[in-house]
């Protein structure tokens, strides 16, 4: 029984590692789509999000079975509970990229914004991709991922720069709102990555993350 439980935990960890890679691919591809109005990349983002949602459902089923059939305690329970939370955050990253891709899809064959705005959006997407890659490595290793708040500060700076560029761009109010909402998808990807980092710290140290969770 114990051997089977250990094998299930290993399989669950492998699933999360693969989900992390898919989430990173999605953030990379949607950033490329925004930068170049690449419709093929946009379709890939949609497919990657769909893959993430299927993988999340599979992880959810696996963790529910472990909880029901194995009745884990202490650190084993921490593994199972943390795993489903991490999977949930990764699935939300997929949803963020899908939403961002919708802006590219609707604007095609034009870019979603003027060149100066695109530059800011690409910077935001690149930061989001870097953050997702970093926590993906943490998920794979099970080691604490440093979260000193630097990524959040950097993203806040980019958000302010985006607002400034939008003010000077001469676009309509409706277009500016859409571009700001697009940028917020990248911002939330960073938020979800930070949440994953805190969950991995909890798994590694037993110190609970802050109360509350990110909204869907």
C-alpha positions in Angstrom: 0.0 0.0 0.0 2.8 2.4 0.9 4.7 1.6 -2.3 1.6 2.3 -4.4 1.1 5.6 -2.5 4.7 6.7 -3.2 4.3 5.8 -6.9 1.2 7.9 -7.0 2.9 10.9 -5.5 5.8 10.6 -8.0 3.3 10.4 -10.9 1.5 13.5 -9.5 4.8 15.4 -9.2 5.6 14.5 -12.8 2.2 15.7 -13.9 2.8 19.1 -12.2 6.2 19.4 -13.8 4.6 18.8 -17.2 1.9 21.3 -16.5 4.5 23.9 -15.5 6.3 23.4 -18.9 3.0 23.8 -20.8 2.2 27.0 -18.8 5.6 28.4 -19.6 5.1 27.5 -23.3 1.7 29.3 -23.2 3.2 32.5 -21.8 6.0 32.5 -24.3 3.7 31.9 -27.3 1.2 34.5 -26.3 3.9 37.1 -25.8 5.1 36.2 -29.4 1.5 36.5 -30.6 1.2 40.0 -29.1 4.5 41.1 -30.5 4.0 40.0 -34.1 0.2 39.6 -34.5 1.0 35.9 -35.1 -2.3 34.1 -35.6 -0.6 30.6 -35.6 1.0 31.4 -32.2 -2.4 32.5 -31.0 -4.0 29.2 -31.9 -1.2 27.4 -30.2 -2.0 29.4 -27.0 -5.6 28.3 -27.2 -4.5 24.7 -27.6 -2.0 24.9 -24.7 -4.7 26.3 -22.4 -7.1 23.5 -23.4 -4.3 21.0 -22.6 -3.7 22.6 -19.2 -7.4 22.4 -18.3 -7.4 18.7 -19.2 -4.3 18.1 -17.2 -5.7 20.0 -14.2 -8.8 17.8 -14.3 -6.6 14.7 -14.3 -4.5 16.0 -11.4 -7.7 16.8 -9.5 -9.0 13.3 -10.0 -5.7 11.8 -8.9 -5.5 13.9 -5.8 -9.1 13.1 -4.8 -8.4 9.4 -5.2 -5.4 9.7 -3.1 -7.3 11.5 -0.3 -10.2 9.0 -0.5 -8.2 5.7 -0.8 -4.9 6.3 1.0 -5.9 8.7 3.8 -2.5 10.4 3.9 -1.4 12.2 7.1 1.3 14.8 8.0 3.8 15.5 5.2 2.1 13.1 2.8 -1.2 15.1 3.2 0.8 18.3 2.7 2.1 16.9 -0.6 -1.4 16.0 -1.9 -3.1 19.3 -0.8 -0.3 21.4 -2.2 -0.3 19.6 -5.5 -3.9 20.3 -6.3 -3.4 24.0 -5.3 -0.3 24.3 -7.6 -2.2 22.6 -10.4 -5.1 25.1 -9.9 -2.7 28.1 -10.2 -1.1 26.6 -13.3 -4.5 26.1 -14.9 -5.3 29.8 -14.1 -2.1 30.8 -15.9 -3.5 29.0 -18.9 -6.7 30.9 -18.7 -4.8 34.2 -18.5 -2.9 33.4 -21.7 -6.0 32.3 -23.5 -7.7 35.6 -22.6 -4.7 37.5 -23.8 -4.7 35.5 -27.0 -8.3 36.5 -27.6 -7.2 40.2 -28.0 -4.7 39.2 -30.6 -7.3 37.0 -32.4 -9.8 39.8 -32.6 -7.3 42.4 -33.8 -5.8 40.2 -36.5 -4.4 41.0 -39.0 -3.5 44.2 -37.2 -1.4 44.3 -34.1 -3.3 44.8 -30.9 -1.8 48.2 -30.2 0.6 50.9 -31.6 4.3 50.1 -31.5 5.2 51.9 -28.2 2.3 50.1 -26.4 3.3 46.7 -28.0 6.8 47.2 -26.5 5.4 47.6 -23.0 3.1 44.6 -23.4 5.9 42.4 -24.7 8.0 43.4 -21.7 5.2 42.4 -19.4 4.7 39.1 -21.2 8.5 38.4 -21.1 8.5 39.0 -17.3 5.5 36.7 -16.9 7.2 34.0 -18.9 10.4 34.3 -16.8 8.4 34.0 -13.6 6.5 31.0 -14.8 9.7 29.3 -15.9 11.3 30.0 -12.5 8.5 28.5 -10.5 8.3 25.6 -13.0 11.9 24.7 -12.0 10.9 24.9 -8.4 7.9 22.6 -9.0 10.2 20.1 -10.7 12.8 20.2 -7.8 10.5 20.6 -4.9 12.8 23.2 -3.5 11.9 26.6 -2.1 11.6 29.2 -4.8 12.9 32.6 -3.6 10.1 35.2 -3.6 11.5 38.5 -2.4 8.8 40.5 -4.2 11.1 41.8 -6.9 9.0 40.3 -9.7 5.9 42.0 -8.4 7.7 45.3 -8.1 9.0 45.0 -11.6 5.5 44.2 -12.9 4.1 47.2 -11.1 6.7 49.4 -12.8 5.8 48.0 -16.2 2.1 48.6 -15.5 2.7 52.2 -14.6 4.8 52.5 -17.8 2.0 51.0 -19.8 -0.5 53.5 -18.4 1.8 56.4 -19.3 2.3 55.1 -22.9 -1.4 54.6 -23.3 -2.1 58.2 -22.2 0.4 59.5 -24.8 -0.6 57.1 -27.6 -3.7 58.9 -28.8 -5.8 55.7 -28.9 -9.5 55.8 -28.0 -10.6 55.2 -24.4 -12.2 51.9 -25.4 -8.9 50.7 -27.0 -6.9 51.9 -24.0 -9.1 49.9 -21.7 -8.6 46.8 -23.8 -4.9 47.2 -23.9 -4.8 47.8 -20.1 -6.8 44.6 -19.6 -4.5 42.7 -21.9 -1.5 43.9 -19.8 -3.4 42.8 -16.6 -3.4 39.2 -17.9 0.4 39.2 -17.8 0.3 40.8 -14.4 -1.9 38.1 -13.0 0.4 35.4 -14.5 3.1 36.8 -12.2 0.6 36.8 -9.3 -0.1 33.1 -9.9 3.6 32.3 -10.2 4.2 34.0 -6.8 1.4 32.0 -5.3 3.0 28.8 -6.6 6.3 29.8 -5.1 4.7 30.2 -1.7 3.0 26.8 -2.0 6.3 25.2 -2.8 7.8 26.9 0.3 4.9 25.4 2.3 5.6 22.0 0.9 9.3 22.2 1.6 9.2 23.8 5.1 5.7 23.3 6.4 5.2 27.0 6.9 1.8 27.9 5.6 1.5 30.6 2.8 -0.4 33.7 3.6 -4.1 33.3 4.2 -6.4 33.6 1.2 -5.9 32.8 -2.5 -6.0 34.6 -5.8 -9.4 34.9 -7.3 -10.1 33.0 -10.6 
